[in-house]
Amino acid sequence: MSELLQFLFSGLTVGAVYAVVAIGFTLIYAASDVVNFAQGEFVMLGGMATVFLAMLGLPIVLAAVLAVLLSVVVGVLLQKLAIERARDASPVTLIIITLGASIFIRGVAGLVFDKQFHGLPGISGSTPIAVLGATVLPQSLWVLASAIVMFTGLWLFLDKTVTGKALRASAANRLAAQLVGVNISFVLLLAFGLSAALGAIAGILVAPITLTRYDIGALLALKGFSAAIFGGLGNPVGAVIGGLALGLLEALAAGYATSVYKDGVAFVALILVLLVMPNGLMGSKLVDRV
């Protein structure tokens, strides 16, 4: 029992990070129909920028805030300089652009930072908490709680604010939203900025547990994309469920089978789900508007 509980704690922690990355994918896809494979780089930027700003002598909290702002700037620049200029391009071209942006950001990060693993101090220390024979790090609870807060805040923003409703309107019908006065350019910038901020916060929170390095973004992007597809691309609730489910599957596979192939579990599960439910666990059927 304690062993299973230990695996569940580990899976939920990692799954929460996957869920945040998946929400970033979902947010951008809903607003612009773009699959942003640079999303994982925002997680890397959050963690690495915080580490190096702290090494320069800044307080951790200030370093974290500046790291999030840096990630937002990078996300906005990606939309403004790359995505917006190719607005009429095919989906495949846009995917290639985001892949190129991911490689570029990773290369710059390798030059500006370094190529070593780095960690951050935990918010509540590093003494494990015993729960029914298993142990959980206090930072894991911070990761889970923060993921819940970020998801709830995003839901309230999209559902209760005028700006959030404008973003949802542009996702439903961009031309109709534009005709009623929605500033589409601002909405797209907001989507990229928000997704970058969410990713950076996740990177900062998880760095004390999993460490961070300049090249962690690529695998996180694949895992986050798998989680988004698993839950249903375009559905924020599905993104959360998909992320947590993949994290749990990985932890259980590593614990009861082998850790060698744990990274492949996400993709095997994704294939199996899509064979049965092509739109994901909570995806809606595609409808052609005429």
C-alpha positions as CSV (number, residue, x, y, z in Angstrom):
1,M,0.0,0.0,0.0
2,S,2.7,2.4,1.0
3,E,4.6,1.6,-2.3
4,L,1.6,2.3,-4.4
5,L,0.9,5.6,-2.5
6,Q,4.5,6.6,-3.2
7,F,4.1,6.0,-6.9
8,L,0.9,8.0,-6.9
9,F,2.5,11.0,-5.2
10,S,5.3,10.9,-7.7
11,G,2.9,10.5,-10.7
12,L,0.6,13.4,-9.5
13,T,3.6,15.7,-9.1
14,V,5.0,15.1,-12.6
15,G,1.5,14.9,-14.1
16,A,0.7,18.4,-12.7
17,V,3.6,19.8,-14.7
18,Y,2.4,17.9,-17.8
19,A,-1.1,19.3,-17.2
20,V,0.2,22.9,-17.0
21,V,2.2,22.5,-20.3
22,A,-0.9,20.9,-21.9
23,I,-3.1,23.9,-20.8
24,G,-0.6,26.1,-22.6
25,F,-1.0,24.0,-25.7
26,T,-4.8,24.2,-25.3
27,L,-4.9,27.9,-24.7
28,I,-2.9,28.8,-27.8
29,Y,-4.6,26.2,-30.0
30,A,-8.1,27.5,-28.9
31,A,-7.2,31.1,-29.7
32,S,-5.2,30.7,-32.9
33,D,-5.4,27.0,-34.1
34,V,-1.6,26.9,-33.7
35,V,0.1,23.9,-32.0
36,N,3.0,25.6,-30.3
37,F,5.8,23.1,-29.8
38,A,7.9,25.8,-28.2
39,Q,5.7,25.5,-25.1
40,G,8.2,23.3,-23.2
41,E,10.9,26.0,-23.6
42,F,8.9,28.4,-21.4
43,V,9.1,25.8,-18.6
44,M,12.9,25.7,-19.1
45,L,13.2,29.5,-19.2
46,G,11.3,29.8,-16.0
47,G,13.6,27.5,-14.1
48,M,16.9,28.4,-15.7
49,A,16.4,32.2,-15.6
50,T,15.4,32.0,-11.9
51,V,18.5,30.0,-11.1
52,F,20.9,32.4,-12.9
53,L,19.3,35.6,-11.7
54,A,19.5,34.2,-8.1
55,M,23.2,33.4,-8.7
56,L,23.7,37.1,-9.6
57,G,22.5,38.0,-6.1
58,L,18.8,38.7,-6.6
59,P,16.3,37.4,-4.0
60,I,14.6,34.2,-5.2
61,V,11.2,35.8,-5.3
62,L,12.4,38.7,-7.4
63,A,14.4,36.3,-9.7
64,A,11.2,34.2,-10.2
65,V,9.1,37.2,-11.1
66,L,11.7,38.5,-13.6
67,A,12.0,34.9,-15.1
68,V,8.2,34.8,-15.6
69,L,8.3,38.2,-17.2
70,L,11.2,37.1,-19.5
71,S,9.2,34.1,-20.6
72,V,6.1,36.3,-21.3
73,V,8.3,38.6,-23.5
74,V,9.7,35.6,-25.4
75,G,6.1,34.2,-25.9
76,V,4.9,37.6,-27.2
77,L,7.8,37.9,-29.5
78,L,7.2,34.4,-30.9
79,Q,3.7,35.4,-31.7
80,K,4.5,38.8,-33.1
81,L,7.6,38.0,-35.1
82,A,6.8,34.5,-36.3
83,I,3.2,33.4,-36.0
84,E,1.5,36.6,-36.9
85,R,3.7,37.0,-40.0
86,A,2.7,33.5,-41.2
87,R,-1.0,33.8,-40.3
88,D,-2.1,32.5,-43.7
89,A,0.3,29.6,-43.7
90,S,-0.8,26.0,-43.5
91,P,-0.9,24.2,-40.1
92,V,2.1,22.2,-41.0
93,T,4.1,25.3,-41.7
94,L,3.1,26.8,-38.4
95,I,4.1,23.7,-36.6
96,I,7.5,23.8,-38.3
97,I,7.9,27.5,-37.3
98,T,7.2,26.6,-33.6
99,L,9.7,23.7,-33.8
100,G,12.3,26.1,-35.2
101,A,11.5,28.6,-32.4
102,S,12.0,25.8,-29.9
103,I,15.4,24.9,-31.3
104,F,16.4,28.5,-31.4
105,I,15.4,29.3,-27.8
106,R,17.1,26.1,-26.6
107,G,20.3,27.1,-28.5
108,V,20.3,30.6,-27.1
109,A,19.7,29.2,-23.6
110,G,22.6,26.9,-23.9
111,L,24.9,29.9,-24.8
112,V,23.5,32.3,-22.2
113,F,23.2,29.9,-19.3
114,D,25.2,26.6,-19.3
115,K,24.7,23.0,-19.9
116,Q,24.6,21.7,-16.3
117,F,21.6,20.6,-14.2
118,H,20.5,23.2,-11.7
119,G,18.1,23.2,-8.8
120,L,16.3,25.7,-6.6
121,P,15.5,25.6,-2.9
122,G,12.1,24.3,-2.0
123,I,9.5,26.8,-0.8
124,S,8.9,24.8,2.5
125,G,12.3,23.1,2.8
126,S,13.2,19.6,1.7
127,T,12.2,17.5,4.7
128,P,9.8,14.7,3.5
129,I,6.4,14.4,5.0
130,A,5.3,10.9,6.0
131,V,1.8,9.9,4.8
132,L,0.6,6.3,5.5
133,G,4.0,4.8,5.1
134,A,5.0,6.8,2.0
135,T,6.8,10.1,1.9
136,V,6.1,13.3,-0.1
137,L,8.2,16.4,-0.5
138,P,6.6,19.6,0.6
139,Q,7.5,21.0,-2.9
140,S,5.3,18.4,-4.5
141,L,2.3,19.7,-2.6
142,W,3.2,23.2,-3.8
143,V,3.3,22.0,-7.4
144,L,-0.1,20.3,-7.1
145,A,-1.7,23.3,-5.3
146,S,-0.2,25.7,-7.8
147,A,-1.5,23.7,-10.7
148,I,-5.0,23.8,-9.2
149,V,-4.8,27.5,-8.6
150,M,-3.5,28.2,-12.1
151,F,-6.3,26.1,-13.7
152,T,-9.0,27.7,-11.5
153,G,-7.7,31.2,-12.2
154,L,-7.6,30.5,-15.9
155,W,-11.1,29.1,-15.9
156,L,-12.4,32.2,-14.0
157,F,-10.5,34.5,-16.4
158,L,-12.0,32.8,-19.5
159,D,-15.5,32.4,-18.1
160,K,-16.0,35.6,-16.0
161,T,-14.0,38.4,-17.5
162,V,-14.7,40.4,-20.7
163,T,-11.2,39.8,-22.0
164,G,-11.5,36.1,-21.4
165,K,-14.8,36.0,-23.2
166,A,-13.2,37.9,-26.1
167,L,-10.5,35.2,-26.2
168,R,-13.2,32.4,-26.3
169,A,-15.1,34.3,-28.9
170,S,-12.1,34.6,-31.2
171,A,-11.5,30.9,-30.7
172,A,-15.1,30.1,-31.7
173,N,-15.3,32.3,-34.7
174,R,-12.5,34.8,-35.4
175,L,-14.2,36.7,-38.1
176,A,-17.4,37.2,-36.1
177,A,-15.5,38.3,-33.0
178,Q,-13.6,40.8,-35.1
179,L,-16.8,42.2,-36.5
180,V,-18.2,42.9,-33.0
181,G,-15.0,44.7,-32.1
182,V,-12.7,42.1,-30.6
183,N,-9.0,43.0,-31.1
184,I,-7.8,39.7,-32.5
185,S,-4.1,40.7,-32.5
186,F,-4.3,41.5,-28.7
187,V,-6.2,38.3,-28.0
188,L,-3.4,36.2,-29.7
189,L,-0.7,38.1,-27.8
190,L,-2.6,37.5,-24.6
191,A,-2.9,33.8,-25.3
192,F,0.8,33.4,-26.0
193,G,1.8,35.6,-23.0
194,L,-0.5,33.6,-20.6
195,S,0.7,30.2,-21.9
196,A,4.4,31.4,-21.4
197,A,3.7,32.6,-17.9
198,L,2.0,29.3,-16.9
199,G,4.9,27.3,-18.3
200,A,7.5,29.5,-16.5
201,I,5.7,29.2,-13.2
202,A,5.6,25.4,-13.6
203,G,9.3,25.4,-14.4
204,I,10.1,27.4,-11.3
205,L,8.0,25.2,-9.0
206,V,9.3,21.9,-10.3
207,A,13.0,22.8,-10.4
208,P,13.6,21.9,-6.7
209,I,12.3,18.4,-7.4
210,T,13.4,17.4,-10.9
211,L,16.1,20.0,-11.5
212,T,16.3,22.0,-14.7
213,R,18.6,22.3,-17.7
214,Y,18.7,24.2,-21.0
215,D,17.4,21.2,-23.0
216,I,14.5,19.9,-20.9
217,G,11.9,21.8,-23.0
218,A,11.8,19.4,-26.0
219,L,10.7,16.3,-24.0
220,L,8.3,18.4,-21.9
221,A,6.7,19.7,-25.0
222,L,6.1,16.2,-26.3
223,K,4.7,15.1,-23.0
224,G,2.5,18.2,-22.8
225,F,1.2,17.7,-26.3
226,S,0.5,14.1,-25.6
227,A,-1.5,15.1,-22.5
228,A,-3.4,17.7,-24.5
229,I,-4.3,15.2,-27.2
230,F,-5.0,12.5,-24.6
231,G,-7.6,14.7,-22.9
232,G,-8.9,16.4,-26.0
233,L,-7.0,19.2,-27.7
234,G,-8.9,22.5,-27.1
235,N,-10.4,21.3,-23.8
236,P,-8.7,22.8,-20.7
237,V,-10.3,20.2,-18.3
238,G,-9.2,17.5,-20.7
239,A,-5.6,18.9,-20.6
240,V,-5.6,18.6,-16.8
241,I,-7.0,15.1,-16.8
242,G,-4.6,14.0,-19.6
243,G,-1.6,15.4,-17.8
244,L,-2.4,13.8,-14.5
245,A,-3.2,10.5,-16.2
246,L,0.1,10.4,-18.1
247,G,2.0,11.3,-15.0
248,L,0.4,8.5,-13.1
249,L,0.9,6.0,-15.9
250,E,4.6,6.8,-16.1
251,A,5.1,6.5,-12.3
252,L,3.3,3.2,-12.1
253,A,5.2,1.8,-15.2
254,A,8.5,2.9,-13.7
255,G,7.7,1.4,-10.3
256,Y,6.1,-1.9,-11.3
257,A,7.9,-2.6,-14.6
258,T,11.0,-0.6,-15.6
259,S,12.1,3.0,-15.6
260,V,14.0,2.5,-18.9
261,Y,10.8,2.8,-21.0
262,K,8.8,5.1,-18.8
263,D,9.1,8.0,-21.3
264,G,7.4,5.7,-23.9
265,V,4.4,5.0,-21.8
266,A,2.9,8.4,-22.6
267,F,3.0,7.8,-26.3
268,V,1.8,4.2,-26.1
269,A,-1.2,5.4,-24.0
270,L,-1.8,8.2,-26.5
271,I,-1.9,5.8,-29.4
272,L,-4.3,3.4,-27.6
273,V,-6.7,6.1,-26.6
274,L,-6.8,7.7,-30.0
275,L,-7.5,4.3,-31.6
276,V,-10.7,4.1,-29.5
277,M,-11.5,7.8,-29.1
278,P,-9.9,9.9,-32.0
279,N,-10.8,13.2,-30.3
280,G,-9.3,12.2,-26.9
281,L,-11.0,11.5,-23.6
282,M,-13.0,14.8,-23.5
283,G,-12.6,16.1,-27.0
284,S,-15.7,17.1,-28.9
285,K,-16.5,15.9,-32.4
286,L,-15.3,18.1,-35.2
287,V,-18.0,20.1,-37.0
288,D,-17.5,21.9,-40.3
289,R,-19.0,25.3,-40.4
290,V,-20.6,26.2,-43.8
